[in-house]
Amino acid sequence: MAEPGSLIQEGIYFRAGERAPASYRLVVFDVRPGANAGDVAHALERMWVTLAQMRDGTVRDLGELSQRHAKEIKAQYQSLRALVGFGASAFADREHGPPLATSPRPDFLVRLNRKGRAFPALPWSADPTSQGEGDIAVQLTADRADAVNCAAVELCTLIADDELALAAVGSFDGAGRQDGRGWLGFHDGVSNIETSQRATAMEAGADPPWMQGGTYMAFLRLAVDLAAWRALSRETQELLVGRDKQTGSGLVAVDRQSGAPRPVAAPDPGDDMSDAELADYQDPPQSTDPLLEASHVHRANQNRSSPHAAAGLRMFRQGYDYLDTIGPDGPRLGLNFVSFQSNLSVLEHVLHLPGWLGDVNFGGPSEPGDGEPGPPSFIALDAGGFYAVPPRATPFPGASLFKSG
Amino acid sequence: MCAQSPAKQQMSYGYLMQEPGALDALGPDGLLAWAQTVRRAYDAAVPDPLQSIVAPVAEASMDSVATVDWMALPLRVAECLTRAKALEACDWLGPSGWEGRARLQEEYAEWRVLRGRDGAMLRFEMTTELQEYWRVFAAYDPAATLRTVAELSGDRQVDPAEVYGRTDPFASGSTPQERDVGFASKFLDRNNPSRYNSGECSLCCMVHRSNTLSALLELAATAAVAVPLECRDPSSGRRRYLTATESIALFSNAAQQGRASDPVLVERLTHLGAERRRICFDDPVGVYIVGIERERLRTPDGSVPPQSWFTFGRGAGSEQSPDGRARYQHLSIEIPDDAGFELGDLVDVATDQRICWGGQLADMVQLAVYLRIGPAKTENADDKTRIDPAVPAEPALGCSGIERHYNEFIASRG
C-alpha cells in the first residue's frame, strides 16, 4: 500500500518542513465545444510537459539556450508547482456531447449554487463572477509572482499556438504573507492539523476508484469588507476570531466584570513553546464560555479531533490573500480560501451546520446575549469552484478519465 | 437541565437520571427503574469510577457543557461499500422489515422510509431513542406506552399483543419484569419484530446492537484508558494525544474504527480527560437530533423547503430546554399533500441528486451528545505515560462484515 499522501499531486505543501510558497494563481479552463476526450487528453499532456520543461529551464519560444540563459530560466521556475483538478462540468453529459470523462461525477463534486446564496451564511458578492468554475483548473504556486504569472501565460500561448481543445475562462491570483497574518490582522492558518495527520484529512478514498490517493479542492474567493471589520473594536474582533490579535494566542476566558465582555487570552508562549503549549496555540482547548465557543476558531473545529475522527470535519487549508484594486472606495481585497479534503462533503457540512459555520458569516453567537457582539456579515463570495484533484499519474493526473475512442 | 424537583430530590436511591429528551412520561417507580438502569450500565462499563475520567453523576465542579456532534449517515458502511451501495443497503427492508436498519445503521440513529407504489420516497422518519429507556417505559406504564406507540404510528389503537407479545400487560398481578420480558420479546425480536418498531407502521426505538446506552457508556470506558497516555508524533516528534485510530486499535472492542460516532467520541473524551477535567454524560443521557441541514434541499421550483415540513419530537427543543440545547429524539419529514410533489422530488444541492434514499437525508441530520465537564487542571500536566503505538497505517474498518450484509441484501433481491 502506498505511503499516506504519496500520490497527492504537487502544489499541496502538507509534509513536514514544507511551507506554501508566496505566489499563487489559479487558471480555469473549459473544453472547447465539439472536442472529444482524446483532444482533452492531448491538451493536458501538452500542458503537463510544458510545465515540467519550464522547471527544467526550457521555454518553448526560446528553443535551446546557452547554459547561462537556461540557468536563468531554471532559477525563475524551479519552485513552480502545478496541480490539475476537474470540475463538475467535465462530467456533465448535457454540456459535452459525447461525455468527456469515462467515469461518473463524484457525488459531492457540484457547481456552486447560484440561485440565492451559495451557502446559508455566505452570500454572493454584489458582482460575482462565474469564472471560478470550469471543466479544468490548474493551480500554480511558486516563490515568485513572475513564475506563476509567466507559467499561466505560457499555458495560454501553448493553447493558442497548438490550437489545443481548451479555452481559459478565468484566473485568480494570490499572495502569501511572510508574517503569517491575513487581512483581518490576525494570524491565519494556525489551526491547520498536525503534519503527520494531514494526508488523512486530504486523501480521497476509492469512491470513485480513479480518485484513490487524490484529493478534493475547494476554491472560494472570499471578498472581505475591510471597512466593516475595522469598524469593530479590537476586543470585539478578538471575541469573534477567538485569538489575541497581537500574539495569536487562543482566548481562554471572557471577563464580564465590567459589563461588556472582554477577551482574556492565554499568555504569549514565546518562541520556545513546549509541545503542550504549541498544541494549545494551534488548537485552543475546550472553552467553557459560550461566547468563546461561538468564535471563529472554535466554530471551524467544533469537535477538536484529529482527521482520524471523520466527524471532526478536518480539512487542510492553503489559502492566499488577494488585493484586486485600490480605488476611491478603498481596497478591494479578500482571501482565496483553498482547502483540500478527502471528500467535499466535509466542507458542505462545515458551511451548512449551525454551530459550525452554517449560521454565521464568520463568527460570534448567532443569538447574542446582552452586551455580546452579534455576528457581523462582512465576507461574500466573489467566485468559487470545487475540483477533483486525481492522484499523480503519467502522462498527467486524471489521464484515465480521458481515454479516447 | 440538572435542576430537580424537591420530590425527585427526595428519592432514596440517590442516583437521579431524567428521562432522555427531558420527556416526562414515567412515574416515580419508572423513574427509579430508569435511574437504576443507567447506573447499572455505567457500573458495567466503568467498574472503578474513582479511576475513570467519566463520573456517574454530575459533580458540583461540572458546570459547563461540551457538545460532541456527528452526522447520522453510517460512514463506515459507505467507506466499505461506496456511498451509492450504502444508501441502497441501509434502506433494505427484508422479511423482518428492518434488515438495513438492524445491520447497518450504526451511528446511534435509525430511520425508516415510506415509499409510494412507484418507489418514490414519501416520508422519512428517524429515531435516536434508546431501547433501554423504552424497556423501562413499557415495564412501568403500559397504558402510556401503547398511547405513545399509537401516536408515533398514527393508529387510533394499538393491540397490546403487538407490543408485549404473549404477555398481557394489564393482567392482574402483572409485574414490571414480566412486562419487560414481553416487550423485549416482541418489540425487539430480531427476526419477527413488532410492526410498530420494525418500521412497517412506526419507528419507536433503536435496535442495532451498537446503538445502545451500554455501548455509549463502554465507549467512555475506552476513552478513559487512553487519557494518561501520549505518544511522539512520527512526523514532528512532538508529544501529543493518541488519535482515535491509535486508541481504538490498542485498547478497545467497544469502539469501531471508521464510524462517524465512535472515533469522535473517543477523541473528545480523551482530550477532555487529558486536560484533567471531570466529565459525565449530561443528565438526561441520550443521543439527540439537534438539527438538519435543511438549506441543502431544494423543491422543484428551487426554493428551500419550509421548516414546517420537518417535525422534531420526543424531546425538548432549544426553546423548551432551560439550557437552550435541543434534545429531540425523533424527526419526520413529509411534504404536504397539496404541494404537488413528493419528498423524493427534492434535490440535495450538495450532490445535485434527487432524494431517493433515507441515508441521503441521514447525512444531513446532526446528532449530538452532551458532556458535562469540570475545569481543566494544569498540575501534573506532564504526568503521562509515553507509548509508541505500533498501529497499522489504515484503521481496521471491519469491511468483511459489512460486505457480507451487502451480499445478502443483493441476494435477497433475487
Contacts between the chains, C-beta under 8 A, distances in Angstrom:
chain1	res1	chain2	res2	distance
A	1	B	393	7.0
A	1	B	394	7.1
A	4	B	393	6.2
A	16	B	235	4.8
A	16	B	236	6.3
A	88	B	352	7.5
A	107	B	83	5.8
A	107	B	84	7.8
A	107	B	351	4.9
A	107	B	353	7.0
A	108	B	350	5.9
A	108	B	351	5.7
A	110	B	349	7.0
A	110	B	350	6.6
A	110	B	351	6.4
A	110	B	352	4.7
A	111	B	352	7.6
A	113	B	349	4.9
A	115	B	302	5.2
A	116	B	304	8.0
A	119	B	295	8.0
A	120	B	295	4.5
A	194	B	233	6.0
A	194	B	235	7.5
A	194	B	236	6.6
A	194	B	238	7.9
A	194	B	240	6.5
A	195	B	233	7.5
A	195	B	235	4.5
A	195	B	236	5.3
A	196	B	233	5.2
A	196	B	234	5.5
A	196	B	235	3.5
A	196	B	236	6.6
A	197	B	243	7.1
A	205	B	79	6.2
A	206	B	82	8.0
A	207	B	78	7.6
A	207	B	79	7.8
A	207	B	82	4.3
A	207	B	83	5.9
A	207	B	84	8.0
A	275	B	238	4.2
A	275	B	239	4.2
A	275	B	240	7.0
A	276	B	239	7.2
A	276	B	381	6.4
A	276	B	382	7.8
A	278	B	238	6.7
A	279	B	238	7.5
A	279	B	240	6.4
A	285	B	271	7.4
A	285	B	275	6.1
A	285	B	376	6.7
A	286	B	66	5.7
A	286	B	271	7.4
A	286	B	272	6.2
A	286	B	275	7.0
A	286	B	277	7.7
A	286	B	373	7.0
A	286	B	376	7.4
A	288	B	63	7.5
A	288	B	64	3.5
A	288	B	373	7.3
A	288	B	375	7.2
A	302	B	67	7.4
A	302	B	69	6.6
A	303	B	68	6.1
A	303	B	69	6.8
A	303	B	70	7.9
A	303	B	264	5.2
A	303	B	267	7.5
A	303	B	268	6.0
A	304	B	267	7.8
A	304	B	268	6.7
A	304	B	271	6.0
A	305	B	244	7.0
A	305	B	263	7.3
A	305	B	264	5.2
A	305	B	267	4.2
A	305	B	268	6.4
A	305	B	271	7.9
A	306	B	243	4.4
A	306	B	244	6.9
A	306	B	267	6.3
A	308	B	243	4.1
A	308	B	244	4.8
A	308	B	245	4.2
A	308	B	246	7.8
A	308	B	263	6.2
A	308	B	267	7.4
A	308	B	395	7.1
A	309	B	243	7.6
A	309	B	244	4.7
A	309	B	263	3.7
A	309	B	264	4.1
A	309	B	266	7.6
A	309	B	267	4.8
A	310	B	75	5.5
A	310	B	258	7.6
A	310	B	260	5.9
A	310	B	263	6.9
A	310	B	264	7.6
A	311	B	69	7.1
A	311	B	70	3.6
A	311	B	71	6.9
A	311	B	75	7.8
A	311	B	260	4.5
A	311	B	261	7.0
A	311	B	263	7.2
A	311	B	264	3.9
A	312	B	264	5.9
A	312	B	267	7.3
A	344	B	350	7.8
A	345	B	350	6.9
A	345	B	363	7.3
A	348	B	293	7.9
A	348	B	296	7.1
A	348	B	350	4.3
A	349	B	71	6.5
A	349	B	293	7.3
A	352	B	293	4.2
A	352	B	295	6.2
A	352	B	296	5.8
A	352	B	350	7.6
A	352	B	364	7.8
A	353	B	69	7.8
A	353	B	291	7.4
A	353	B	293	6.5
A	353	B	366	5.9
A	354	B	291	5.6
A	354	B	366	7.8
A	355	B	67	7.5
A	355	B	69	7.4
A	358	B	293	7.1
A	358	B	295	7.6
